[in-house]
Amino acid sequence: MIISVASGKGGTGKTTVATNLAASLDQRVQLLDCDVEEPNSHLFLHPDFKETQDVTTFIPEIDDERCTGCKKCMEICRFRALTVVAGKVLVFPELCHSCGGCVEVCEEDAISEGNRSLGIIESGNAGDILFAHGRTRVGEAMSPPLIKAVRTLEDREKITIIDAPPGTSCPVIAATRGVDFVLMVTEPTPFGLHDLQLGVEAIRTLNIPCGLVINRSDIGDDGVKNYANREKIPVLLEIPFERKIAEAYSVGKLIVEIMPEWKEKFRELYKQMTKLSR
Amino acid sequence: MRELVIISGKGGTGKTSLTATFAAMAENAIFCDADVDASDLHLLLNPEIRERNDFMGGALAFILPDECTQCGNCLELCRFEAISEHFVVDPIACEGCGVCVDLCPQEAINFPIQKCGEWYISDTRYGTMVHARLGIAEENSGKLVSLVRQQATAVAEKEGRDLILTDGPPGIGCPVIAAIGGATALLIVVEPTVSGLHDMSRVADLAKHFQVPGLVCINKYDLNTGMSGKIEEFARERNMELVGRIPFDPEFTRAMVQKKNVLEFAPHSPTTATVRQVWEKILSSTAMNRLGLKDMSKAIR
């Protein structure tokens, strides 16, 4: 079973839910932090990182000796990553989307496979939890390829929990596509509701069943609950605002560490998800 | 003309609530929402749309079944696994590179340009606002962010405004890169948590990479004063000016529920007074007043 924890709005508690869920289950669990721009799960699970893997993507490398300056590569590139100046090809690596079109059209065999660093994947154990996360290189614009690379570690024999990035665009899709269940985390405020609606629309384009966790459930208004009722999205867990929880979070502690009775609630949450998943 | 971009790395630290309050305090400014993927500023500024425009993003491949001979060329060429064995393009996986289109021997692939969202010029009670909405599950968010900021600059010039206040997206990827390039300064809103500090350090690296000076504001500082101290120390080390500490105050949420900023909701509260001090400190900061200094490359250590 693969579960993505997503949200639309940032800062609603995705990492809190993903890490506490992982720490509460007795089964073999794998946590993949796919919020690769700002991964935070490791700050709560304290994994012992054993391996670091560089992740790169294709960019063209031009052999000036062979290049005739024919401009075919420049013409096929929709991302303006190649230009020809005074008969020489200039490559703008940060604009390249790694489609390989330039390699295909070059008749002189002057383009070879170079690479650009996207970031790294670090992995190791956090107690019994198998842990891995991606970290984009600072300055790298594209996160979906790194997210996909982290997701190649998914192990169907285990329960995989994915901590997804915020938003509703391509990084979220990369972190939720093909999973069995999406757990949306929101807060009951107008911002939380607005971004939840966008998030749910994005997940629905993928036809994945989803459920809701309402975090800081006693602040704000009833908008989120009314919406969930109307759209028949089951509310699977509510976490009230407690200063104690907020303070524990601030120093990197799990809810289940300071209030072990919450373990049962997270186990129950998992059970419900298995019933609702496809 | 100056542009202040409000970012945070981590989401939910209070960017939008603060931006809306600054909007109420700013003079001769216009507002720009550069969080095009999950924008919220409009919920507090209640814009009345004056001008609505389509955002045309990239194109997507579409295989014409009647022309296709199923030769398999496109399947081999596509590096995004976007073409099924039945020769149907998956619009979500398609990157819009057009390689299959250009190299199809039958010319059986169309490449229609897609409407990926909308952008607007609107009136609010504090001035003009430029904002956008990216289509659900779309790509090209960076492109739309750049477009919104260009339009905001054009509007500010036309109206003779001297400040653009831009609400930025979370993270450090494509939309954030598009949101900060060429800005006068960044205001980094941080919460005093391990994740807040971690994410802020990545944002500081990004700011350095793109040579934009940063200011730091700690929100909800009293949730963990020890961590707030660490953030202040970090800001000092990186040469980013601390412009203030705002206490944890449920008034922000109450104001939001009524679609107001805290200045409107609680004009005489101590928190509002603190936010005003932060705003004044931002306006008088060195980062916002470069006095002809063009090269800010050494601004962040």
Interface residues (C-beta under 8 A of the other chain):
Chain A: G8 K9 G10 G11 T12 T15 E37 E38 N40 L43 F44 F58 I76 R78 F79 H97 S98 C99 G100 G101 E104 V105 T136 V138 G139 E140 A141 M142 S143 P165 P166 G167 T168 S169 C170 P171 V172 I173 R177 E187 T189 P190 F191 H194 D195 L198 G199 E201 A202 T205 L206 I219 G220 D221 R243 A246 E247 Y249 S250 V251 G252
Chain B: G9 K10 G11 G12 T13 T16 D37 A38 D40 L43 G58 A59 L77 R79 F80 I92 E95 G96 C97 G98 V99 D102 L103 L134 I136 A137 E138 E139 S141 G142 P169 P170 G171 I172 G173 C174 P175 V176 I177 E191 P192 T193 V194 S195 H198 D199 R202 D205 L206 H209 F210 L223 N224 M227 P250 T253 M256 V257 K259
